[in-house]
């Protein structure tokens, strides 16, 4: 079971009415805070928890500028997701972005980058099931994005 599946399973089995951590939240299980950070990165607005990443378009641009456009393209496209290491992700996102998320999680920079490198490809892949990035991005409703990841009941 992947890290994302574990976190989604825990959220899905939470008490009825329980809400996922809000943007900027620093409490809760580290996995759910990490997922909130990933969702905040992909949301179009500049959410504090997204560590300055301004949506999917910005993320694609950072990967392309960092010479890793083919990696994020594999996550969006249908088929196998190309892996990314924590170091590669740190280079693409920048140390400041990883550092902000690490502070929220209470983890080291390396641990945070490693966990992000496992979760981010899967989240992007699940949010682009048709193999295409939405032209307007994902919007800025973090709850709606999280809802797209949750299992249908």
C-alpha positions as CSV (number, residue, x, y, z in Angstrom):
1,X,0.0,0.0,0.0
2,X,1.4,3.4,-1.0
3,X,1.8,6.3,1.4
4,X,-1.1,8.1,-0.4
5,X,-3.4,5.1,-0.1
6,X,-2.6,4.8,3.6
7,X,-3.4,8.5,4.2
8,X,-6.6,8.4,2.1
9,X,-7.7,5.3,3.9
10,X,-7.2,6.9,7.3
11,X,-9.1,10.0,6.2
12,X,-11.9,7.9,4.7
13,X,-12.2,6.0,8.0
14,X,-12.1,9.1,10.2
15,X,-15.1,9.9,12.3
16,X,-18.1,11.1,10.3
17,X,-18.0,14.9,9.9
18,X,-14.2,15.0,10.5
19,X,-12.6,17.4,8.2
20,X,-9.1,17.1,6.6
21,X,-6.5,19.6,7.9
22,X,-7.0,23.1,6.6
23,X,-4.4,25.0,4.7
24,X,-1.7,26.1,7.1
25,X,-2.7,23.4,9.7
26,X,0.2,22.1,11.7
27,X,-1.6,19.5,13.7
28,X,-2.8,16.1,12.8
29,X,-1.2,13.0,11.5
30,X,2.0,13.8,9.5
31,X,0.6,11.9,6.5
32,X,-2.6,14.0,6.4
33,X,-0.6,17.2,6.8
34,X,1.7,16.1,4.0
35,X,-1.3,15.4,1.7
36,X,-2.7,18.8,2.6
37,X,0.6,20.3,1.6
38,X,0.6,18.4,-1.7
39,X,-3.0,19.5,-2.4
40,X,-2.1,23.1,-1.6
41,X,0.8,23.0,-4.1
42,X,-1.6,21.8,-6.8
43,X,-4.4,24.3,-6.0
44,X,-4.2,27.4,-8.1
45,X,-4.2,29.9,-5.2
46,X,-1.0,30.7,-3.3
47,X,-1.9,28.7,-0.2
48,X,0.6,29.1,2.7
49,X,0.8,25.3,3.2
50,X,1.7,24.8,-0.5
51,X,5.0,26.5,0.2
52,X,4.8,29.0,-2.6
53,X,3.9,26.6,-5.4
54,X,1.1,28.2,-7.4
55,X,-0.8,25.3,-8.8
56,X,-0.3,22.6,-11.4
57,X,0.8,25.0,-14.1
58,X,3.5,26.5,-11.9
59,X,4.6,23.0,-10.9
60,X,4.9,21.9,-14.5
61,X,6.9,25.0,-15.2
62,X,9.3,24.3,-12.4
63,X,9.8,20.8,-13.6
64,X,10.4,21.9,-17.2
65,X,12.9,24.6,-16.1
66,X,14.7,22.0,-14.0
67,X,15.1,19.7,-16.9
68,X,12.5,17.2,-15.6
69,X,9.5,18.0,-17.7
70,X,9.4,14.4,-18.9
71,X,9.0,13.2,-15.3
72,X,5.9,15.3,-14.5
73,X,4.6,14.5,-18.0
74,X,4.7,10.8,-17.0
75,X,2.6,11.6,-13.9
76,X,0.0,13.4,-15.9
77,X,0.0,11.0,-18.9
78,X,-1.5,7.6,-18.8
79,X,1.0,4.8,-18.0
80,X,3.8,4.3,-15.5
81,X,4.8,7.3,-13.3
82,X,8.5,8.1,-13.6
83,X,10.2,8.1,-10.2
84,X,11.8,11.1,-8.6
85,X,14.2,11.2,-5.7
86,X,13.9,13.5,-2.8
87,X,17.1,15.3,-3.9
88,X,15.7,15.8,-7.4
89,X,12.4,17.1,-6.0
90,X,14.3,19.5,-3.7
91,X,16.2,20.8,-6.8
92,X,12.9,21.4,-8.6
93,X,10.9,22.9,-5.8
94,X,13.7,24.6,-4.0
95,X,15.0,24.2,-0.5
96,X,12.7,27.0,0.8
97,X,9.6,25.2,-0.3
98,X,10.7,21.9,1.1
99,X,11.8,23.6,4.3
100,X,8.4,25.2,4.9
101,X,6.7,21.9,4.5
102,X,9.3,20.2,6.7
103,X,8.6,22.7,9.5
104,X,4.9,22.0,9.3
105,X,5.5,18.2,9.5
106,X,8.3,18.4,12.1
107,X,10.5,16.4,9.9
108,X,14.0,16.9,8.5
109,X,14.4,18.4,5.0
110,X,15.5,15.0,3.6
111,X,12.6,13.1,5.2
112,X,10.1,15.6,3.9
113,X,11.6,15.5,0.4
114,X,11.6,11.7,0.4
115,X,7.9,11.5,1.5
116,X,6.9,14.2,-1.1
117,X,8.7,12.3,-3.8
118,X,6.5,9.3,-3.0
119,X,3.2,11.1,-2.7
120,X,3.3,13.9,-5.3
121,X,3.6,11.6,-8.4
122,X,0.6,9.6,-7.2
123,X,-1.6,12.6,-6.4
124,X,-0.9,14.3,-9.7
125,X,-1.6,11.0,-11.5
126,X,-4.9,10.4,-9.7
127,X,-6.0,14.0,-10.4
128,X,-5.3,13.6,-14.1
129,X,-7.0,10.3,-14.9
130,X,-7.6,11.1,-18.5
131,X,-3.9,11.8,-19.1
132,X,-4.2,15.5,-19.6
133,X,-3.6,18.5,-17.3
134,X,-6.7,20.7,-17.0
135,X,-6.1,23.9,-19.0
136,X,-7.2,26.1,-16.2
137,X,-5.4,24.1,-13.5
138,X,-7.2,22.4,-10.7
139,X,-8.8,25.5,-9.2
140,X,-8.2,26.7,-5.7
141,X,-10.7,24.6,-3.7
142,X,-8.5,22.3,-1.7
143,X,-11.5,20.4,-0.3
144,X,-12.7,19.6,-3.8
145,X,-9.3,18.4,-4.8
146,X,-9.1,16.2,-1.8
147,X,-12.6,14.9,-2.5
148,X,-11.4,13.7,-6.0
149,X,-8.8,11.5,-4.2
150,X,-11.2,10.0,-1.7
151,X,-12.7,6.6,-2.5
152,X,-16.3,6.8,-3.7
153,X,-18.8,5.3,-1.2
